């Protein structure tokens, strides 16, 4: 699997393979282990600290700044774009 790839099994459940690994225990709750640390304050709200920084303004809206871009379509649904420095909105 490529770096930063994610597999979502259930709503609010995310398992990543390599860098930026995270474990979601509850909807809107995220704990990361290494690079790409993020803290979710509310459902659909994400703030990251380092690599893979992103800011989600609304459900289904995502704006990324650097590596690890992702677009969130629904709560607990995510799709990576595969291009650095781009923004993607899936509705």
N, C-alpha and C positions, 0 to 999 in steps of 0.2 A: 504494500500500500504506500502511496505517496505521503509525504510529510503533510500533516494537517488534515488528512482525510478523516471523515467521520461516518459512523454508521449509527443511525437512530433506530432504536428498537421499539420504544414506546413514547408516548407523549411525555416530554420532560426527561427522557432518558437518552444520554449520549455517551458513546464510547469511541474514543479516538485511538489511532494505532501507534503513532510515534510522537514527534514533538508537539507540544500543546495538548497533551493528554488531559482529559477531564472526566470527572464522574459527577453526574447529576443525581442527587438523592431525591429531590422534590421539584415540582414545577417552579421554575424561577430560582432554583438553588444550584450553584455550580462551584465545584472545588477542582482547581487545576493543580498539577504537580510540578511542572517545570515552565518552560518558555510558553508565552501566550496566556499568562495568568489573567483571569477575568472574574469579576464579581457581578452577579445579577441581583439587582435590587427589587425589581418587579418583573412580572411576566412580560417578556418582550423587551426588557431593558437590559442592556449589557454595557459594561465599561471594562476595558482591558488596560493593563498597565504597561506592557512592553511589546514584544514582537506579536504581530497579529492584532494590533489595536483596532477596535471598532466601536462605533457608537450607533445604537439602535434607538431611533426616535419613536417609532410606533410599531405595532405588530405588523410584520411583513415588510418593514422598512429597515434597511441596513446600509451603513456607510462605513467602508473600511479605509484605513490610511496606508497600510503597508502589506506585509505578508499575511497570509491566512484569511483572505477575503471570503466572506460567505454571505449568502442571501437567505433570509428566513421567510418562508412562505406562510407558515402557520406556527402556532405555539408547539414547540417540540419538533418542528420540521426545519431542516437546514440543507442547503445545497451549496457546494463550493463552486466558484466561478472558474478557477484555473488560470486566471490572469492577475498579475500583480498590479496594484494601483488602480484597479477598476472598481466600479460600483455596480451592484446588481439588485434589482427589485423584482421579486416574483409575486404575482398576484393571482 
